[in-house]
Amino acid sequence: MINVSIEERAIALAHYIIDSKDTVRGAAKKFGVSKSTVHKDVSERLEKINPALARQVRVILDENKAERHIRGGMATKMKYSKKHLEL
């Protein structure tokens, strides 16, 4: 996102996360910025720019955080089931 202000980037990230229900990591990859930048944009900066939008993003981020351990377990399960099939 070249030549885009921080405020515009924060709003674009927020809309992307809300629409796609993607994770911070996924949004960072999509926009070509670091996870830290995405998190700071949607957690801190967005609160000052558009509090209502920040609340909507917070709902998605909290949902992703709650499901994180399940995704990790599924990834591990897939990893070892693939190894078992190769043997």
Biopython code that builds the backbone (N, CA, C, O; Angstrom):
import numpy as np
from Bio.PDB.StructureBuilder import StructureBuilder

atoms = [
    (1, "MET", "N", (0.842, -1.177, 0.000)),
    (1, "MET", "CA", (0.000, 0.000, 0.000)),
    (1, "MET", "C", (0.889, 1.244, 0.000)),
    (1, "MET", "O", (1.112, 1.864, 1.040)),
    (2, "ILE", "N", (1.373, 1.582, -1.143)),
    (2, "ILE", "CA", (2.260, 2.721, -1.302)),
    (2, "ILE", "C", (1.431, 3.988, -1.468)),
    (2, "ILE", "O", (0.375, 3.982, -2.101)),
    (3, "ASN", "N", (1.936, 5.080, -0.880)),
    (3, "ASN", "CA", (1.302, 6.402, -0.967)),
    (3, "ASN", "C", (-0.107, 6.424, -0.384)),
    (3, "ASN", "O", (-0.993, 7.094, -0.915)),
    (4, "VAL", "N", (-0.309, 5.702, 0.690)),
    (4, "VAL", "CA", (-1.592, 5.697, 1.378)),
    (4, "VAL", "C", (-1.337, 6.153, 2.806)),
    (4, "VAL", "O", (-0.391, 5.696, 3.447)),
    (5, "SER", "N", (-2.173, 7.046, 3.303)),
    (5, "SER", "CA", (-1.980, 7.525, 4.671)),
    (5, "SER", "C", (-2.272, 6.408, 5.673)),
    (5, "SER", "O", (-2.943, 5.424, 5.361)),
    (6, "ILE", "N", (-1.759, 6.589, 6.855)),
    (6, "ILE", "CA", (-1.952, 5.596, 7.917)),
    (6, "ILE", "C", (-3.438, 5.428, 8.214)),
    (6, "ILE", "O", (-3.905, 4.312, 8.437)),
    (7, "GLU", "N", (-4.173, 6.521, 8.218)),
    (7, "GLU", "CA", (-5.606, 6.460, 8.501)),
    (7, "GLU", "C", (-6.347, 5.664, 7.434)),
    (7, "GLU", "O", (-7.202, 4.837, 7.748)),
    (8, "GLU", "N", (-6.011, 5.920, 6.167)),
    (8, "GLU", "CA", (-6.650, 5.182, 5.078)),
    (8, "GLU", "C", (-6.314, 3.696, 5.149)),
    (8, "GLU", "O", (-7.172, 2.846, 4.913)),
    (9, "ARG", "N", (-5.057, 3.389, 5.476)),
    (9, "ARG", "CA", (-4.641, 1.995, 5.604)),
    (9, "ARG", "C", (-5.403, 1.310, 6.733)),
    (9, "ARG", "O", (-5.861, 0.179, 6.575)),
    (10, "ALA", "N", (-5.538, 1.982, 7.860)),
    (10, "ALA", "CA", (-6.242, 1.404, 9.005)),
    (10, "ALA", "C", (-7.696, 1.099, 8.647)),
    (10, "ALA", "O", (-8.221, 0.047, 9.012)),
    (11, "ILE", "N", (-8.335, 2.007, 7.944)),
    (11, "ILE", "CA", (-9.731, 1.805, 7.545)),
    (11, "ILE", "C", (-9.842, 0.681, 6.525)),
    (11, "ILE", "O", (-10.751, -0.145, 6.607)),
    (12, "ALA", "N", (-8.923, 0.643, 5.565)),
    (12, "ALA", "CA", (-8.931, -0.429, 4.561)),
    (12, "ALA", "C", (-8.712, -1.788, 5.214)),
    (12, "ALA", "O", (-9.380, -2.761, 4.866)),
    (13, "LEU", "N", (-7.779, -1.857, 6.158)),
    (13, "LEU", "CA", (-7.535, -3.111, 6.880)),
    (13, "LEU", "C", (-8.781, -3.538, 7.649)),
    (13, "LEU", "O", (-9.146, -4.714, 7.654)),
    (14, "ALA", "N", (-9.422, -2.584, 8.290)),
    (14, "ALA", "CA", (-10.625, -2.895, 9.067)),
    (14, "ALA", "C", (-11.716, -3.459, 8.171)),
    (14, "ALA", "O", (-12.333, -4.471, 8.505)),
    (15, "HIS", "N", (-11.957, -2.817, 7.043)),
    (15, "HIS", "CA", (-12.996, -3.301, 6.127)),
    (15, "HIS", "C", (-12.642, -4.687, 5.599)),
    (15, "HIS", "O", (-13.516, -5.543, 5.464)),
    (16, "TYR", "N", (-11.370, -4.910, 5.301)),
    (16, "TYR", "CA", (-10.945, -6.222, 4.803)),
    (16, "TYR", "C", (-11.180, -7.305, 5.858)),
    (16, "TYR", "O", (-11.710, -8.372, 5.548)),
    (17, "ILE", "N", (-10.788, -7.033, 7.095)),
    (17, "ILE", "CA", (-10.955, -8.021, 8.167)),
    (17, "ILE", "C", (-12.434, -8.297, 8.413)),
    (17, "ILE", "O", (-12.821, -9.449, 8.612)),
    (18, "ILE", "N", (-13.255, -7.270, 8.402)),
    (18, "ILE", "CA", (-14.690, -7.450, 8.629)),
    (18, "ILE", "C", (-15.321, -8.251, 7.494)),
    (18, "ILE", "O", (-16.095, -9.176, 7.741)),
    (19, "ASP", "N", (-14.996, -7.903, 6.266)),
    (19, "ASP", "CA", (-15.602, -8.570, 5.104)),
    (19, "ASP", "C", (-15.143, -10.020, 4.962)),
    (19, "ASP", "O", (-15.948, -10.902, 4.664)),
    (20, "SER", "N", (-13.850, -10.263, 5.175)),
    (20, "SER", "CA", (-13.300, -11.600, 4.936)),
    (20, "SER", "C", (-13.222, -12.451, 6.202)),
    (20, "SER", "O", (-13.036, -13.666, 6.123)),
    (21, "LYS", "N", (-13.361, -11.825, 7.358)),
    (21, "LYS", "CA", (-13.182, -12.479, 8.652)),
    (21, "LYS", "C", (-11.798, -13.125, 8.743)),
    (21, "LYS", "O", (-11.611, -14.149, 9.399)),
    (22, "ASP", "N", (-10.837, -12.497, 8.066)),
    (22, "ASP", "CA", (-9.472, -12.993, 8.036)),
    (22, "ASP", "C", (-8.758, -12.644, 9.338)),
    (22, "ASP", "O", (-9.211, -11.794, 10.105)),
    (23, "THR", "N", (-7.638, -13.314, 9.570)),
    (23, "THR", "CA", (-6.830, -13.077, 10.759)),
    (23, "THR", "C", (-5.898, -11.892, 10.532)),
    (23, "THR", "O", (-5.776, -11.387, 9.416)),
    (24, "VAL", "N", (-5.248, -11.460, 11.598)),
    (24, "VAL", "CA", (-4.254, -10.387, 11.491)),
    (24, "VAL", "C", (-3.139, -10.831, 10.551)),
    (24, "VAL", "O", (-2.673, -10.050, 9.722)),
    (25, "ARG", "N", (-2.720, -12.068, 10.680)),
    (25, "ARG", "CA", (-1.655, -12.600, 9.823)),
    (25, "ARG", "C", (-2.074, -12.590, 8.345)),
    (25, "ARG", "O", (-1.286, -12.217, 7.475)),
    (26, "GLY", "N", (-3.298, -12.994, 8.076)),
    (26, "GLY", "CA", (-3.799, -13.005, 6.703)),
    (26, "GLY", "C", (-3.913, -11.609, 6.126)),
    (26, "GLY", "O", (-3.585, -11.384, 4.961)),
    (27, "ALA", "N", (-4.381, -10.665, 6.942)),
    (27, "ALA", "CA", (-4.499, -9.277, 6.482)),
    (27, "ALA", "C", (-3.118, -8.682, 6.225)),
    (27, "ALA", "O", (-2.931, -7.936, 5.264)),
    (28, "ALA", "N", (-2.162, -9.008, 7.071)),
    (28, "ALA", "CA", (-0.801, -8.504, 6.892)),
    (28, "ALA", "C", (-0.217, -8.993, 5.576)),
    (28, "ALA", "O", (0.417, -8.233, 4.844)),
    (29, "LYS", "N", (-0.435, -10.255, 5.287)),
    (29, "LYS", "CA", (0.080, -10.825, 4.041)),
    (29, "LYS", "C", (-0.601, -10.175, 2.839)),
    (29, "LYS", "O", (0.062, -9.850, 1.854)),
    (30, "LYS", "N", (-1.898, -9.987, 2.911)),
    (30, "LYS", "CA", (-2.673, -9.398, 1.816)),
    (30, "LYS", "C", (-2.240, -7.963, 1.523)),
    (30, "LYS", "O", (-2.147, -7.566, 0.361)),
    (31, "PHE", "N", (-1.974, -7.182, 2.577)),
    (31, "PHE", "CA", (-1.643, -5.771, 2.417)),
    (31, "PHE", "C", (-0.143, -5.500, 2.355)),
    (31, "PHE", "O", (0.274, -4.369, 2.103)),
    (32, "GLY", "N", (0.664, -6.528, 2.582)),
    (32, "GLY", "CA", (2.113, -6.363, 2.490)),
    (32, "GLY", "C", (2.715, -5.557, 3.618)),
    (32, "GLY", "O", (3.686, -4.828, 3.416)),
    (33, "VAL", "N", (2.145, -5.682, 4.807)),
    (33, "VAL", "CA", (2.681, -5.019, 5.998)),
    (33, "VAL", "C", (2.879, -6.069, 7.080)),
    (33, "VAL", "O", (2.463, -7.216, 6.913)),
    (34, "SER", "N", (3.508, -5.691, 8.187)),
    (34, "SER", "CA", (3.757, -6.643, 9.259)),
    (34, "SER", "C", (2.509, -6.875, 10.106)),
    (34, "SER", "O", (1.573, -6.076, 10.094)),
    (35, "LYS", "N", (2.516, -7.989, 10.843)),
    (35, "LYS", "CA", (1.402, -8.287, 11.749)),
    (35, "LYS", "C", (1.283, -7.197, 12.808)),
    (35, "LYS", "O", (0.180, -6.819, 13.205)),
    (36, "SER", "N", (2.426, -6.699, 13.257)),
    (36, "SER", "CA", (2.421, -5.638, 14.276)),
    (36, "SER", "C", (1.736, -4.384, 13.758)),
    (36, "SER", "O", (0.990, -3.731, 14.487)),
    (37, "THR", "N", (1.991, -4.050, 12.499)),
    (37, "THR", "CA", (1.375, -2.870, 11.895)),
    (37, "THR", "C", (-0.131, -3.042, 11.808)),
    (37, "THR", "O", (-0.885, -2.129, 12.143)),
    (38, "VAL", "N", (-0.571, -4.217, 11.356)),
    (38, "VAL", "CA", (-2.013, -4.477, 11.255)),
    (38, "VAL", "C", (-2.646, -4.365, 12.627)),
    (38, "VAL", "O", (-3.676, -3.712, 12.790)),
    (39, "HIS", "N", (-2.036, -4.997, 13.610)),
    (39, "HIS", "CA", (-2.605, -4.993, 14.960)),
    (39, "HIS", "C", (-2.681, -3.579, 15.512)),
    (39, "HIS", "O", (-3.700, -3.191, 16.083)),
    (40, "LYS", "N", (-1.616, -2.810, 15.350)),
    (40, "LYS", "CA", (-1.617, -1.430, 15.850)),
    (40, "LYS", "C", (-2.654, -0.580, 15.111)),
    (40, "LYS", "O", (-3.355, 0.226, 15.723)),
    (41, "ASP", "N", (-2.743, -0.766, 13.801)),
    (41, "ASP", "CA", (-3.712, 0.000, 13.013)),
    (41, "ASP", "C", (-5.142, -0.266, 13.457)),
    (41, "ASP", "O", (-5.907, 0.672, 13.679)),
    (42, "VAL", "N", (-5.511, -1.541, 13.589)),
    (42, "VAL", "CA", (-6.919, -1.847, 13.887)),
    (42, "VAL", "C", (-7.240, -1.808, 15.376)),
    (42, "VAL", "O", (-8.411, -1.717, 15.746)),
    (43, "SER", "N", (-6.231, -1.876, 16.236)),
    (43, "SER", "CA", (-6.498, -1.856, 17.676)),
    (43, "SER", "C", (-6.385, -0.461, 18.282)),
    (43, "SER", "O", (-7.224, -0.059, 19.087)),
    (44, "GLU", "N", (-5.359, 0.265, 17.898)),
    (44, "GLU", "CA", (-5.117, 1.569, 18.514)),
    (44, "GLU", "C", (-5.536, 2.734, 17.620)),
    (44, "GLU", "O", (-6.335, 3.579, 18.023)),
    (45, "ARG", "N", (-4.996, 2.771, 16.420)),
    (45, "ARG", "CA", (-5.248, 3.921, 15.544)),
    (45, "ARG", "C", (-6.709, 4.015, 15.127)),
    (45, "ARG", "O", (-7.282, 5.105, 15.109)),
    (46, "LEU", "N", (-7.308, 2.890, 14.794)),
    (46, "LEU", "CA", (-8.689, 2.892, 14.329)),
    (46, "LEU", "C", (-9.648, 3.379, 15.413)),
    (46, "LEU", "O", (-10.671, 3.992, 15.110)),
    (47, "GLU", "N", (-9.319, 3.109, 16.668)),
    (47, "GLU", "CA", (-10.161, 3.549, 17.788)),
    (47, "GLU", "C", (-10.301, 5.071, 17.791)),
    (47, "GLU", "O", (-11.355, 5.602, 18.141)),
    (48, "LYS", "N", (-9.242, 5.763, 17.402)),
    (48, "LYS", "CA", (-9.277, 7.231, 17.363)),
    (48, "LYS", "C", (-9.928, 7.750, 16.084)),
    (48, "LYS", "O", (-10.520, 8.829, 16.081)),
    (49, "ILE", "N", (-9.821, 6.987, 15.002)),
    (49, "ILE", "CA", (-10.348, 7.420, 13.704)),
    (49, "ILE", "C", (-11.842, 7.142, 13.591)),
    (49, "ILE", "O", (-12.624, 8.021, 13.230)),
    (50, "ASN", "N", (-12.228, 5.894, 13.908)),
    (50, "ASN", "CA", (-13.620, 5.465, 13.742)),
    (50, "ASN", "C", (-13.938, 4.410, 14.806)),
    (50, "ASN", "O", (-13.776, 3.215, 14.559)),
    (51, "PRO", "N", (-14.387, 4.843, 15.983)),
    (51, "PRO", "CA", (-14.636, 3.901, 17.081)),
    (51, "PRO", "C", (-15.651, 2.801, 16.752)),
    (51, "PRO", "O", (-15.504, 1.669, 17.214)),
    (52, "ALA", "N", (-16.662, 3.117, 15.970)),
    (52, "ALA", "CA", (-17.675, 2.104, 15.629)),
    (52, "ALA", "C", (-17.060, 0.996, 14.777)),
    (52, "ALA", "O", (-17.334, -0.184, 14.997)),
    (53, "LEU", "N", (-16.245, 1.367, 13.823)),
    (53, "LEU", "CA", (-15.561, 0.389, 12.979)),
    (53, "LEU", "C", (-14.573, -0.428, 13.809)),
    (53, "LEU", "O", (-14.418, -1.630, 13.592)),
    (54, "ALA", "N", (-13.917, 0.216, 14.743)),
    (54, "ALA", "CA", (-12.965, -0.478, 15.623)),
    (54, "ALA", "C", (-13.681, -1.552, 16.443)),
    (54, "ALA", "O", (-13.133, -2.634, 16.651)),
    (55, "ARG", "N", (-14.882, -1.270, 16.903)),
    (55, "ARG", "CA", (-15.642, -2.268, 17.673)),
    (55, "ARG", "C", (-15.999, -3.468, 16.809)),
    (55, "ARG", "O", (-15.956, -4.606, 17.276)),
    (56, "GLN", "N", (-16.354, -3.220, 15.544)),
    (56, "GLN", "CA", (-16.687, -4.332, 14.643)),
    (56, "GLN", "C", (-15.469, -5.219, 14.398)),
    (56, "GLN", "O", (-15.579, -6.445, 14.377)),
    (57, "VAL", "N", (-14.313, -4.594, 14.214)),
    (57, "VAL", "CA", (-13.082, -5.362, 14.005)),
    (57, "VAL", "C", (-12.731, -6.147, 15.264)),
    (57, "VAL", "O", (-12.288, -7.293, 15.183)),
    (58, "ARG", "N", (-12.928, -5.538, 16.413)),
    (58, "ARG", "CA", (-12.599, -6.198, 17.689)),
    (58, "ARG", "C", (-13.399, -7.490, 17.836)),
    (58, "ARG", "O", (-12.875, -8.482, 18.344)),
    (59, "VAL", "N", (-14.649, -7.493, 17.404)),
    (59, "VAL", "CA", (-15.480, -8.705, 17.472)),
    (59, "VAL", "C", (-14.838, -9.825, 16.651)),
    (59, "VAL", "O", (-14.754, -10.962, 17.115)),
    (60, "ILE", "N", (-14.389, -9.511, 15.439)),
    (60, "ILE", "CA", (-13.763, -10.508, 14.567)),
    (60, "ILE", "C", (-12.444, -10.987, 15.170)),
    (60, "ILE", "O", (-12.169, -12.187, 15.185)),
    (61, "LEU", "N", (-11.631, -10.059, 15.665)),
    (61, "LEU", "CA", (-10.335, -10.440, 16.240)),
    (61, "LEU", "C", (-10.515, -11.309, 17.482)),
    (61, "LEU", "O", (-9.760, -12.258, 17.696)),
    (62, "ASP", "N", (-11.509, -10.985, 18.295)),
    (62, "ASP", "CA", (-11.768, -11.804, 19.486)),
    (62, "ASP", "C", (-12.245, -13.203, 19.092)),
    (62, "ASP", "O", (-11.881, -14.191, 19.730)),
    (63, "GLU", "N", (-13.052, -13.280, 18.052)),
    (63, "GLU", "CA", (-13.530, -14.572, 17.550)),
    (63, "GLU", "C", (-12.351, -15.401, 17.029)),
    (63, "GLU", "O", (-12.246, -16.593, 17.318)),
    (64, "ASN", "N", (-11.472, -14.764, 16.263)),
    (64, "ASN", "CA", (-10.293, -15.466, 15.749)),
    (64, "ASN", "C", (-9.397, -15.941, 16.884)),
    (64, "ASN", "O", (-8.842, -17.038, 16.825)),
    (65, "LYS", "N", (-9.258, -15.119, 17.912)),
    (65, "LYS", "CA", (-8.416, -15.494, 19.050)),
    (65, "LYS", "C", (-9.012, -16.696, 19.789)),
    (65, "LYS", "O", (-8.286, -17.587, 20.230)),
    (66, "ALA", "N", (-10.325, -16.707, 19.915)),
    (66, "ALA", "CA", (-10.984, -17.817, 20.598)),
    (66, "ALA", "C", (-10.842, -19.122, 19.817)),
    (66, "ALA", "O", (-10.804, -20.198, 20.413)),
    (67, "GLU", "N", (-10.763, -19.033, 18.497)),
    (67, "GLU", "CA", (-10.666, -20.232, 17.659)),
    (67, "GLU", "C", (-9.225, -20.644, 17.376)),
    (67, "GLU", "O", (-8.993, -21.694, 16.778)),
    (68, "ARG", "N", (-8.268, -19.845, 17.790)),
    (68, "ARG", "CA", (-6.865, -20.078, 17.457)),
    (68, "ARG", "C", (-6.365, -21.448, 17.898)),
    (68, "ARG", "O", (-5.675, -22.125, 17.136)),
    (69, "HIS", "N", (-6.696, -21.857, 19.089)),
    (69, "HIS", "CA", (-6.207, -23.147, 19.578)),
    (69, "HIS", "C", (-6.809, -24.309, 18.782)),
    (69, "HIS", "O", (-6.178, -25.356, 18.640)),
    (70, "ILE", "N", (-8.010, -24.126, 18.271)),
    (70, "ILE", "CA", (-8.644, -25.173, 17.464)),
    (70, "ILE", "C", (-7.932, -25.293, 16.119)),
    (70, "ILE", "O", (-7.652, -26.397, 15.651)),
    (71, "ARG", "N", (-7.642, -24.143, 15.502)),
    (71, "ARG", "CA", (-6.918, -24.158, 14.221)),
    (71, "ARG", "C", (-5.542, -24.787, 14.373)),
    (71, "ARG", "O", (-5.102, -25.546, 13.509)),
    (72, "GLY", "N", (-4.870, -24.474, 15.461)),
    (72, "GLY", "CA", (-3.539, -25.046, 15.708)),
    (72, "GLY", "C", (-3.607, -26.553, 15.864)),
    (72, "GLY", "O", (-2.758, -27.277, 15.345)),
    (73, "GLY", "N", (-4.611, -27.022, 16.575)),
    (73, "GLY", "CA", (-4.784, -28.467, 16.757)),
    (73, "GLY", "C", (-5.089, -29.162, 15.446)),
    (73, "GLY", "O", (-4.590, -30.257, 15.187)),
    (74, "MET", "N", (-5.908, -28.527, 14.614)),
    (74, "MET", "CA", (-6.237, -29.109, 13.307)),
    (74, "MET", "C", (-5.004, -29.153, 12.405)),
    (74, "MET", "O", (-4.804, -30.121, 11.671)),
    (75, "ALA", "N", (-4.181, -28.108, 12.459)),
    (75, "ALA", "CA", (-2.962, -28.067, 11.641)),
    (75, "ALA", "C", (-2.006, -29.177, 12.067)),
    (75, "ALA", "O", (-1.396, -29.830, 11.220)),
    (76, "THR", "N", (-1.874, -29.391, 13.367)),
    (76, "THR", "CA", (-1.012, -30.456, 13.869)),
    (76, "THR", "C", (-1.553, -31.818, 13.467)),
    (76, "THR", "O", (-0.796, -32.704, 13.071)),
    (77, "LYS", "N", (-2.847, -31.979, 13.567)),
    (77, "LYS", "CA", (-3.468, -33.242, 13.173)),
    (77, "LYS", "C", (-3.204, -33.543, 11.698)),
    (77, "LYS", "O", (-2.855, -34.667, 11.338)),
    (78, "MET", "N", (-3.375, -32.526, 10.850)),
    (78, "MET", "CA", (-3.127, -32.698, 9.423)),
    (78, "MET", "C", (-1.661, -33.029, 9.147)),
    (78, "MET", "O", (-1.354, -33.875, 8.307)),
    (79, "LYS", "N", (-0.778, -32.366, 9.852)),
    (79, "LYS", "CA", (0.656, -32.593, 9.664)),
    (79, "LYS", "C", (1.009, -34.043, 9.933)),
    (79, "LYS", "O", (1.707, -34.673, 9.138)),
    (80, "TYR", "N", (0.537, -34.570, 11.036)),
    (80, "TYR", "CA", (0.905, -35.935, 11.400)),
    (80, "TYR", "C", (0.115, -36.982, 10.628)),
    (80, "TYR", "O", (0.601, -38.097, 10.441)),
    (81, "SER", "N", (-1.077, -36.653, 10.181)),
    (81, "SER", "CA", (-1.810, -37.628, 9.371)),
    (81, "SER", "C", (-1.157, -37.743, 7.993)),
    (81, "SER", "O", (-1.171, -38.823, 7.401)),
    (82, "LYS", "N", (-0.588, -36.663, 7.473)),
    (82, "LYS", "CA", (0.136, -36.707, 6.197)),
    (82, "LYS", "C", (1.417, -37.518, 6.341)),
    (82, "LYS", "O", (1.766, -38.289, 5.447)),
    (83, "LYS", "N", (2.120, -37.353, 7.459)),
    (83, "LYS", "CA", (3.349, -38.130, 7.690)),
    (83, "LYS", "C", (3.020, -39.615, 7.768)),
    (83, "LYS", "O", (3.755, -40.454, 7.247)),
    (84, "HIS", "N", (1.918, -39.925, 8.418)),
    (84, "HIS", "CA", (1.516, -41.321, 8.567)),
    (84, "HIS", "C", (1.205, -41.938, 7.193)),
    (84, "HIS", "O", (1.525, -43.099, 6.940)),
    (85, "LEU", "N", (0.586, -41.158, 6.322)),
    (85, "LEU", "CA", (0.251, -41.656, 4.985)),
    (85, "LEU", "C", (1.499, -41.870, 4.130)),
    (85, "LEU", "O", (1.512, -42.737, 3.256)),
    (86, "GLU", "N", (2.564, -41.071, 4.382)),
    (86, "GLU", "CA", (3.796, -41.212, 3.598)),
    (86, "GLU", "C", (4.569, -42.461, 3.987)),
    (86, "GLU", "O", (5.325, -42.994, 3.175)),
    (87, "LEU", "N", (4.395, -42.939, 5.214)),
    (87, "LEU", "CA", (5.144, -44.116, 5.675)),
    (87, "LEU", "C", (4.556, -45.338, 5.094)),
    (87, "LEU", "O", (5.039, -46.440, 5.355)),
]
sb = StructureBuilder()
sb.init_structure("model")
sb.init_model(0)
sb.init_chain("A")
sb.init_seg("    ")
for serial, (resi, resn, name, xyz) in enumerate(atoms, 1):
    if name == "N":
        sb.init_residue(resn, " ", resi, " ")
    sb.init_atom(name, np.array(xyz, "f"), 0.0, 1.0, " ", f" {name:<3s}", serial, name[0])
structure = sb.get_structure()
